[in-house]
Amino acid sequence: MPHRLRLGPTASFALLVSIVLAFLSASTAPTPLYAVYQREWGFSPITTTVVFAAYAIAVLVSLLIVGRVSDHIGRRPMLFAALALQIVAMVVFTSAGSVGALLTARIVQGVATGSAVGAIGAGMLDLDRTRGALANSFAPVLGTSLGALMSGLAVQYLSWPTHLIYVVLICVFVLQGLALTRMPETVTRKPGALASLRPDVKLPRPARGPFAVVAPVIFAVWALAGFYGALAPALTGVLVGSHDAVYGGLGLTTLAGAGAIAVLLLRKAPARTVMLVGVPALVVGVAVVLVSVGDGGGGAASVSGFFVGTALAGIGFGAGFQVGIRLVVPVVEAHERGGVLSLLYVVTYLGMGIPAVIGGVLVVHGGGLVTTAREYGVAVIVLALLALAGLLLGGGRLQPAGPRVVIEGSSGRQDRSAGAGRGTAEAGRASHAPVAAAAARRRGDLD
């Protein structure tokens, strides 16, 4: 490709950010539409949970099978395939006339998302490790917020409610695919692509300590996101007294929007500070939500408390996810980034999917919507407190150490340089090592 036709590093980075925003927006776009589908097709509340679970399972399977492939064949081929699958999923959504078609679309979409998120995140880190770590924390959370909001507004105020948002996303994905043809590859290909298809949850040694610290937190915060994706649309309708599509997605939009703001505000804070702010905010926020829900009677005070609590919990949502990205990904090398990011997303979707499925079953076969919401909220609080206890009391104490992360505990002391993930080619330039070390100190990539 002639050099003048290629995207530069800044434009390539912006393109990757736009793709992750579009993918995560597409993942939450159906949320406000579930009430519409339920009215038109007459399915039970458990069906919503089944559809949600199908997406999460598809993402998990895709992450485990193809999550490391982009480290071998390059980021661009994986993204071309993922964009093609997303377009197929959007086409199925636009023509869906039954629960079976909806399930098919969600499964295809899940495979596309699982194929893409690791490659996108690794590509951003390839281009700029400092901005890449921030974008990996911020863009997925923001995309989650935007998808539900835009879909709800389109359904409520525009014509063609169950089609328009998907048509718009098809156009976005086509344009991104065209732009991707102009983006240079960000990683050198290496053999082993077929072998990488065998699921492998082994982490590179530098990432094991940080991963053990942050995995419980990531699971807890995304379990909360699962609640807002699977149960909050119906719960919001009960509290507000209206099942308009805007209300269906407003809870998830509030949660993720507050999370995105928290990522930006806490991006320079030490990791320990972020954890100590985020987990208590999540616990207090969920507690406020539970008190506001009460017996499901609704009213202005109940609705206001629900959304205030959701915003507080959103701070914990964004903070917890940010810490996971900041502490784990930058300590691995370039050819390991796609696989490590995929494993982080495995924890994410396990947290999102498993509790949501249990909650959906309890809505139908347990105490109903409001009772299940209370039980789910209590479970999220317990998960968050256990994660915080594991950090503070269980031997996983984070100490900010400039460009290094020190993890001390019963298993010993690991000391990892923030520059460990630069890749073998860059690391081999011994004559430039002092300059690289000084730059790393100035950036302070890991607190």
Summary of the structure (lengths in Angstrom):
residues: 447
radius of gyration: 21.3
end to end distance: 39.7
largest distance: 69.2
contacts: 1722
relative contact order: 0.14
helix: 78%
strand: 4%
